[in-house]
Amino acid sequence: MKTGIHPDYHTIKVVMTNGTEYFTRSTLGKEGDTLNLDIDPSTHPAWTGGTQHMLDRGGRVSRFNSRFGAFGALGKK
């Protein structure tokens, strides 16, 4: 490996949204910096199994379904 071309790899503190803290190694910032997460696995629906809802603004979704619903969009039969 070439010397002097790689970023500094050091320990930082990560603070999750619920206040949980842990230390990890990263190239972010400098030694001892803190990374405060706005979204983390304990709160985000992608990890917690939450559902996403599609808002129907101005009847766009229902209009789309009435025009193209017969094609069986998204594998529905």
C-alpha positions as CSV (number, residue, x, y, z in Angstrom):
1,M,0.0,0.0,0.0
2,K,1.1,3.5,-0.7
3,T,1.8,5.7,2.3
4,G,0.1,9.1,2.9
5,I,-2.8,8.6,0.5
6,H,-5.3,6.9,2.8
7,P,-7.7,8.8,5.1
8,D,-7.1,8.8,8.9
9,Y,-9.1,5.9,10.5
10,H,-9.9,6.8,14.1
11,T,-12.5,6.3,16.9
12,I,-15.7,8.4,17.0
13,K,-18.8,8.3,19.2
14,V,-22.2,7.7,17.6
15,V,-25.3,8.9,19.3
16,M,-28.6,7.3,18.2
17,T,-32.0,9.1,18.3
18,N,-32.9,7.4,21.6
19,G,-29.7,8.5,23.3
20,T,-27.8,5.3,23.0
21,E,-24.1,5.8,22.5
22,Y,-21.4,3.6,21.1
23,F,-17.9,4.0,19.8
24,T,-16.8,2.9,16.3
25,R,-14.0,3.5,14.0
26,S,-14.5,5.8,11.0
27,T,-12.8,8.3,8.6
28,L,-15.4,10.9,9.6
29,G,-14.1,14.0,11.2
30,K,-11.2,13.6,13.6
31,E,-10.4,11.5,16.7
32,G,-13.1,11.9,19.4
33,D,-15.8,13.6,17.2
34,T,-19.5,12.8,17.8
35,L,-21.9,11.7,15.1
36,N,-25.5,12.4,16.0
37,L,-28.0,10.3,14.0
38,D,-31.3,11.8,12.9
39,I,-32.5,8.4,11.6
40,D,-31.4,5.1,12.9
41,P,-32.4,1.4,12.8
42,S,-34.4,1.7,16.0
43,T,-36.8,4.3,14.5
44,H,-36.8,4.1,10.7
45,P,-39.7,2.1,9.2
46,A,-37.3,0.3,6.8
47,W,-35.8,-1.6,9.8
48,T,-38.8,-1.6,12.2
49,G,-41.3,-3.1,9.7
50,G,-43.5,0.0,9.5
51,T,-45.7,0.6,6.5
52,Q,-45.6,3.3,4.0
53,H,-48.9,5.0,2.9
54,M,-49.5,6.5,-0.5
55,L,-51.3,9.8,-0.3
56,D,-54.0,10.4,-2.9
57,R,-53.7,14.1,-3.7
58,G,-56.3,15.4,-6.1
59,G,-57.5,11.8,-7.0
60,R,-54.3,11.0,-9.0
61,V,-53.9,7.5,-7.6
62,S,-57.6,6.6,-8.1
63,R,-57.4,8.1,-11.6
64,F,-54.3,6.1,-12.4
65,N,-56.0,2.9,-11.1
66,S,-59.1,3.5,-13.2
67,R,-57.0,4.0,-16.3
68,F,-54.4,1.2,-15.9
69,G,-55.9,-1.1,-13.2
70,A,-57.0,-3.6,-15.9
71,F,-53.3,-4.3,-16.7
72,G,-52.7,-5.9,-13.3
73,A,-50.0,-3.4,-12.1
74,L,-47.5,-4.7,-9.5
75,G,-48.4,-8.4,-10.1
76,K,-51.9,-8.1,-8.6
77,K,-54.5,-10.4,-10.2
